[in-house]
Amino acid sequence: MRLLLALLLMLTTTATVAAERRVALVIADDDYRLIRPLANPVHDGEAMGAVLKKLGFEVVLETNRDLRRMRRALDDFRQDAKGADVALVYFSGHGVEISGDNRLLPVDADASSLDALEKTSLPLEEVRDTVAATAKVGLIMLDACRSDPFSGTVGEGRGATSLAKDVAEKVRPGLGRTGRAENILFAFSAAPGETAADGTGQNSPFTTALTKYLGTDGLEIRSVLTLVQQEVYDLSRGKQLPYVESALPQLFFAAKARQDLPERERLLLAMADVTPEMRGKVEQIASDADMPLAPLYGALIGLDTKHLSAESLDASLREAADAFVKVRGEMKTLAADDPRVTELRRQAEEQLALGAFGAAQAKLAEAVDIDDVSRKALKVNFVDRTLSQAATLFLSAGASRADLNYAAAIKGYETVLSLYGEAGQTSLSLEQADRQSRTLEELGILYTTVGNVDAAGRAFTALLANLEQRSRQETDPSVKRDLAISHIKLANIKMAQGDLPASLENYEAARDVLQGLTASLPDKKDWLGDLAMANDKIGNVLATQGDVGAAAQAYQQSLSIKQQLADAEPDRAYLLRDLTITYDEIGDLARTAGQLDSAQTAFEESLRIRLALAENKPDDPERQRAVSVSHERIGDVLRERGDPAGALVAYKKSQAIAEELVRRDPNDTDLKRDLSIGYAKAGNALSDRKSWSPALASYQQALDIARELAATDPGNTNWQRVLSVCLEKVAGVLGVQGDISGALQNYQDSLAIADRLAKLDPANSDWQRDLSITLSEIGMLETKQRHFEGSRKAFETSLGIRQQLAQSDPDNAIWQFDLVQAYINYAYVAKDPKAVLTKALNLTLELDRTGRLAPRDKSTIKYLRGLLAKFGGRKK
């Protein structure tokens, strides 16, 4: 939009460009006498002067001038250029801020005292006054934020003596903000108060970018400087960002108009629109991956960030970073027999590092064409050229993946496999066979990402067969490790397809392979981690199948391995984090089975580790969030143990962390969801204590956030579910307080959501349970209002859902007690309430006998016996 506006307005301004008088004064100082000299400013000045002359400027170049001659140059410029249309002053050298005033340092600048430095430096205000008096449009460009002019180390030239105390206290290297000056644009090489690099070549990074983009056709000067800013920022890995302050009355185009910009320039302009928070995220991920910023920005700009949660966005960017690092490594190591193909791959690598994915793909396409023509024309080279073409297409698909262009990546990898098929399996070297395996793996991952589970299953099945064959032919143990991982990947797909027996079979096959490998190669710590993961996966399947004992055993085996790894390297945070995940799985399993002591012990151990991790890195939001989750889990267990006061303390701790995280990042929707759930759980504990007013207030806070989230993305089922739950929490308290109509309205609003979700995925047990709860609450309200037909229908439907859930997993204590409650509610409208209550009592007694009845629910036994006694008394 910015470019389009500039082009439209340009039609009224560029017609007079040819008649404009443009003048420029270029001053470059590097041979400083009393402070640290510089290497590049004169080269910078010469390069800048040459570019300005090409753009039609009358250029005066002054180099290594003292203060007297700098002032004379300004006076001459003011006199000779008066009446010009555009006046530009460029300075390259040292610049400082003295007590809030910006000053340029001539070669005779003296820092022996504050008074001496003030007398031997040029106030920027004098430059501004000269430009303002000379032309209608003024441009001041200062590459004068160089490294500290008063420090010197070995190899930095003559250096400087220590600063006088009064100078050190009041002088800062770099320049401060200017404020807007009418008709003038300022461009500094670094942000206010920051210093800039002098450069390792003949020019500084700022001047290099400025001379590169100043003549860009079709761009107004502010867009040119945006390109300069982003180029310097990108190439410095975020360490240097030029500063621009503009008060120009009209658009200024240094070069002629042209509509189409190269891909690199379009990317740099788009980078300028990224928020500071997002910029920080990109910088962190790029730093973690040790990669340039531009490729990540290219991937980011292509994403639909409005519909991605913060967690999903982070995962996508890390996926792009991982793909970039992989393809960069391949490009550096992959050789070709044809030097033209090798050179094109090298050029593609350069373009990829700049984030110019299209340009990189174009170079790789040229290389593919060279091999394609050769293999068809010279049959004797057919196999070699086919394999070379496959290798280049593998790189091209990797580049597409780094750009998060999944369709292009899938097409590329499919073509690679086709080419390997043409070449024949026996023609593949070990390196090429490995690349074929990785192609199948990437295809499986990509098909999973785009939601084509069947295609992913075919890819992973082919990968498994490929690696089974290789493991029989090759002695490298890493091939067997890859075979184990392929079993896990295929099992993940089987899980997604609902084929639990097949997924368990593959997970167990992976575990068996990894057990053999780790026994023979115990130093392979990563492989031990893979073995722990296989056990975790087995535990997940067994838990889903209702085999609680076997699931617990698998989790304990995983825990033992992870503890061993963490003990060996106690400073590795990711090992400790993995340990907490398994503790949580053990706790969740124990809680589901009604083993609350075991659950609390596991959750408390997870919390202990997470607190230590958070203390070591208090500004890490993920570590703080993990602590918040642990407090919440402990609160849940304490509620079930009949300790609402203890639960409330735990929930409040969790809530305080969530509030602080949202305050730090108010745009993170996942954090807001956490906070909404936290308020709701605190409301639960308050309700347990019958503190109705505080409970309602807490529930209302949860509901307000849930409404906001659900409104931003109606298609997000997680947020819709949170909204449904919050509506019911508020309704429950309103009902207790006597506001029956208000309560019923909230329940009906919740029912609309719960019913929609349940129909959307009938296999989702959580959504089915939600629907049963909502119907039960509506039934109770209808009963209170003596609307027995409505309550009967609600209770019957709720009971049917809970019977199905309880039958599907007899070991799930929570679902079993849900069924008890459903029987109690249905007794209100049943033809034979005594028979229904007897079923409820027998089920409750069984839960208690097997140690799965939560302490807070033990009173249900006495309650049911009392009801049945009343029925017996009436009969007598």
LINNOR-V896514 format. One record per pair of residues at least 12 apart in sequence whose C-alpha atoms are under 6 Angstrom apart, sorted by the first residue. I is the first residue (numbers start at 1). J is the second residue. D is the distance in whole Angstrom. If there is no record, write none. Layout:
# LINNOR-V896514
[[I:J:D] [I:J:D]]
This chain:
# LINNOR-V896514
[[20:85:6] [21:84:5] [21:85:5] [22:57:5] [22:86:5] [23:57:5] [23:58:5] [23:87:5] [24:58:6] [24:59:5] [24:87:6] [24:88:5] [24:89:6] [25:59:6] [25:60:5] [25:89:5] [26:61:5] [26:89:6] [26:90:5] [27:62:5] [27:63:6] [27:91:5] [28:41:5] [28:42:5] [28:45:5] [28:63:5] [28:91:6] [28:92:5] [29:41:6] [29:63:6] [29:64:4] [29:93:5] [30:93:6] [32:107:4] [33:108:6] [35:149:6] [35:150:6] [35:160:5] [36:149:5] [36:159:4] [36:160:6] [40:202:6] [40:203:5] [41:92:5] [41:93:6] [44:203:5] [64:107:6] [66:106:5] [66:107:5] [66:108:5] [67:106:5] [78:130:6] [78:134:6] [82:134:4] [83:134:6] [83:135:6] [84:135:5] [85:135:5] [85:136:6] [86:135:5] [86:137:5] [86:138:6] [87:135:6] [87:138:5] [88:138:6] [88:139:5] [88:140:6] [89:140:5] [90:141:5] [90:142:6] [91:142:5] [92:143:5] [92:144:5] [93:144:5] [94:144:5] [94:146:6] [95:144:5] [95:145:5] [95:174:6] [96:172:6] [96:173:5] [96:174:5] [96:175:5] [97:171:6] [97:172:5] [97:175:5] [98:170:6] [98:171:5] [99:170:5] [102:124:6] [102:175:6] [103:122:5] [103:123:4] [103:124:5] [104:121:6] [104:122:5] [105:121:5] [109:121:6] [112:164:6] [113:164:6] [113:167:6] [114:166:6] [114:167:5] [137:183:6] [138:184:4] [139:184:6] [139:185:5] [140:186:5] [141:186:6] [141:187:5] [142:188:5] [143:189:5] [145:174:4] [145:195:5] [145:196:5] [146:195:5] [146:196:5] [146:197:6] [147:195:5] [147:196:6] [148:173:5] [174:193:5] [174:194:5] [174:195:5] [175:192:6] [175:193:6] [176:192:5] [176:193:5] [177:192:6] [180:247:6] [182:247:5] [183:247:5] [183:248:4] [183:249:6] [184:247:5] [184:248:5] [185:245:6] [185:246:4] [185:247:6] [186:244:6] [186:245:5] [187:243:6] [187:244:4] [188:242:6] [188:243:5] [189:206:6] [189:242:4] [190:240:6] [190:241:5] [190:242:4] [190:243:6] [191:241:6] [191:242:5] [191:243:5] [209:228:5] [210:228:6] [215:255:5] [217:255:5] [217:256:5] [217:257:5] [217:258:5] [218:256:6] [218:257:4] [218:258:4] [220:252:5] [220:253:5] [221:252:6] [221:253:6] [227:268:5] [227:269:6] [229:241:6] [229:242:5] [230:268:6] [234:293:6] [263:356:6] [264:356:5] [294:354:6] [294:355:5] [295:355:4] [298:355:6] [299:403:5] [299:404:6] [310:668:6] [320:402:4] [323:402:5] [324:402:5] [327:395:6] [327:398:5] [341:367:5] [344:363:6] [348:360:4] [348:363:5] [368:389:5] [371:385:5] [371:389:6] [383:423:5] [390:416:5] [390:419:6] [397:409:4] [397:412:5] [413:439:6] [440:459:6] [440:463:6] [444:456:4] [444:459:5] [444:460:6] [460:490:5] [464:486:6] [467:483:5] [484:510:4] [484:513:6] [487:506:5] [487:510:6] [488:507:6] [491:503:4] [491:506:5] [507:534:6] [511:531:6] [511:534:6] [514:531:6] [532:558:4] [535:554:5] [535:558:5] [536:555:6] [539:551:4] [539:554:5] [539:555:6] [546:809:6] [562:579:6] [580:606:5] [583:602:5] [583:606:6] [584:603:6] [587:599:4] [587:602:5] [587:603:6] [592:812:6] [592:813:6] [593:812:6] [593:813:5] [594:813:6] [594:852:4] [607:630:5] [610:627:6] [628:654:4] [631:650:5] [631:654:5] [632:651:5] [632:654:6] [635:647:4] [635:650:5] [635:651:6] [640:854:6] [640:856:6] [641:855:5] [641:856:5] [642:856:4] [644:685:5] [648:682:6] [648:685:5] [651:682:6] [655:678:5] [658:675:5] [676:702:4] [676:705:6] [679:698:5] [679:702:5] [680:699:5] [680:702:6] [683:695:4] [683:698:5] [683:699:6] [699:730:6] [703:726:5] [706:723:5] [724:750:4] [727:746:5] [727:750:6] [728:747:6] [731:743:4] [731:746:5] [754:771:5] [772:798:4] [775:794:5] [775:798:6] [776:795:6] [776:798:6] [779:791:4] [779:794:5] [779:795:6] [792:829:6] [795:826:5] [799:822:5] [802:819:5] [813:852:6] [820:840:5] [823:836:6] [823:840:6]]
